[in-house]
Amino acid sequence: MQRITYERRPQGDRTLFVVRTDDQMLLPGLAAGGFAHEGDAWTKSFPSDAPHLDRAWLNIQELLVPWLRQTVGLDPVPWAGTLASVIDRLGRDGIDWWLTGSAALAVQGVKVSPADLDLVVAGDDARAVGDLLVDGLVEPVARVDWFCDWWGRAFLGCRVEWVGGIGPRADEPEVTDFGPTAAAALRTVTWHGRPVRVPPIELQRAVSVRRGLSDRVAAIDRYRLRTALR
């Protein structure tokens, strides 16, 4: 039986989602998920007027444990099924989005194992993505003061995270695979009969080298060798 409890707490114009657990195996997942550690609790703070906050509160109580189990490596990540669903949902509403991170490599045939799906969304569409993925929404779409204007997170078999309204700061101090430079050089690949926009693989390799992701770099190099020999 999972040893975990939930509390919702108002804090001024914000709302805290509070999680407590004595399951030591899940704690690294809470830290990796951006929960703040306060005494015996782990908390996340959201604007109280964020769209679908009530639904996210219900969802997180159902979906947090499978989310954490995947994060800490206890369960496999069924990213492909989740991506197919996301493509179909966003495509029906004409959402302006593209895929980055390890899943962007996987859809091109690079042999990597994505832990989640990372989406870059037009600022005007960020809230609409929360509407379309509301059944799995665990962090309501909210404004952030970051390299982007919006952030949201859902769990639909695996984690789906999106940033909206990417600005120049995303490519500072160095170019990334989710910033304006990548957005200006997107290519469309066909994956399981579905079109997916992804950053240039050369850019993703350079970013992986800089981040010290040697296994990912090796996987990209093996892919490039295979495709060159075809």
N, C-alpha and C positions, 0 to 999 in steps of 0.2 A: 504494500500500500504506500502511495506517495505521501510523504510527510510535508505538506505545504499548505499555507493559509494565505488568504487575501484580505486586504482592507482598502477601502476607498476613503480618502481623507481630503477635505477642502483645505486650501492654503492660500488665502487671499483670492486673487483672480485666477488661481491655478488649482488643479486637482492632482493629488498624488495617488498613484497606484502603488500599494505597499505589499510586498511579498515576504513571507517568512518561511524558512524551511530548515530542517536539520539534516537534509539529504546532502551530504558533503560532495557527492558526485555532481550535483547540479550547480554548485556555487560558481565554478569557473564560467559556466554558461551565462549566469546572471551578470557577472563582471564583463564578459565579452559583449553582452547585449546592451551595455551602457547603463545598467542599473547602478544607482548610487548606494554604497554600503553605509548604513547608519545604525550602529549598535547591532541588534539582532535582526534588522530588517534591511531589505533592498527596495529602493524606490525609483519610480519614474514620474516625472512631472509634466503635465500637459495644460494648455490653456483651457479654462473651464468652458469656453464657448466653442471649442474645436468641434467641427462636424463629426457626428457619429461617436462622440465620446462615450455615450451610454452603451452602444453596441461594442465598442472596443473593450469596455470594462467586462462585459459578459464574455466576449471572445477570449480574452486573455486568461480567464479562469479555466477555460476549456482547453486552450491551445498552448499555454506556456510550457507545460511539461514536455509534450512532444517537440516543441521548439528547442528547449534546453537539451533534451536527450540527443537531438541531432547535432547541436553545437558542440557538445563534449564528446561526440564520436560514439555514442552508445547505439544509435540507430542509423541506418542508411538514409541518404537524402534523395528522394525521388524527384529530382529537379526537372527531368524531361517531361513528365506528366504535368507538373505545375506550369512549366513554360508553355506547353501546348494550350492549356486553359487560359493563361494570361494573354497569349497572342490572339486567341479567338475573342476573348472579352474586349480587349482594347481595340481590336480591329473593327468590331461591329460599330463602335462609336467614333471611329476616326481619330483616336488619340495620337498625338505626335510624340513618339517615344523611340528609344533605341536601347540596345542591350550592351552592357560592358562587363568587365570582370571575367572570371574564369568561364562563366557560361557562354560568353561571346566567343571564347576560344573553342569550347566544346561543340557548339553548333557548326563550326567550320571543320570539325574532324580532328582537332587536337585532343589527345588522350589525357584529359584532366578530369578531376572529380569535383564539380562545383558544390560548394557548401550552401549556396543560396543563389538568388537571382538579383542582379543589380541593374536597375532601370534608370535611364536619364529621360526626363519628361519635360516638355515645354511648360513654362511657368503657368500659363493659362489653363493647362490640363491637369495640374497636380492634384487638385481637389477632386476632379472627375475620376481620376484613378482610384481614389479612396471610395467613391461611390460605387464603382464597378467591382471593387474587391472587398466590399463591406462585409461579406460573410466570413472573411478571414482577417479582417482588420484588427490588429493588436496595438497599434500606435496611430491615433488619428492624425490626419494630415494637418500640419501646423507650420506657421512661419518660423524660420530659423535665421540667425545671424551667423552665417557660415559662408562657404564658397557657393551656396545656393540660397534660394528664397524659401523653399518648401522641402519638407521631409515627411515620409510616411512609411509604415511597415505593416505587412500582412503575413499570415501564415496559412498557406493553402496547400498542404502537403509538405511544403518546405517554405523557408523564409523568402519573401519578396520585399525588397527595399527599393524605394525610389526617391530621387532628388528632383526638384523642379526649379526652373529658373536659374540654370547654371550661369555664373558670371566669370569675369576674367580672373578672379582670385583662384579659381580651380586650377589654373595653369601657372600659379606662382608658389614657390620660386622656380618650379620646374614643370614642364609639360606633363600632363596626366593622360590617362586613357578614358577620362570622363569629362574633360573640359572642352572649351571652344575649339582648340586645335583638333581634337578627335572628332568633334561634331562637324567640322568643316571638311572632313575627309572620310565620312562614312561610306561603307559599301553595303550592298544588299546581298545576302546569301539566302538560299532556299534550304530550309530545314524541315523535314517531314512534310513537304509540300506547302510550307508556310514561309512567307518572306520575313526576314529579320535583318534589321540594320545593325551593323557592328563597326567598331573602330578598326583602323588598319592593323594587321597582325604585327607589322614591323614596330608600330608604336607600342603595342601591348608587350612585345618582347623587350623593348628598351625600358619600359616601366618596370617589368618584372626583374630585369637585371639590377636596376637601381634599388628595388625593394629587397634584393637578396633572395628571390624566389628561384633558387637554382633548379629545383625539380620542374617548375613550370617552364623555365627557359629551355631545359633539355627536351621537354615534351614539344615545345614549339619548334625546336630545331629538328627533331625527328619528323614532325609533320611536314616541315618545309623540304626536307630531304625526300620524303615519300612523294610529295606532289611534284618535285622537280624531276623525279625518275619516271613519272607516268608518260 
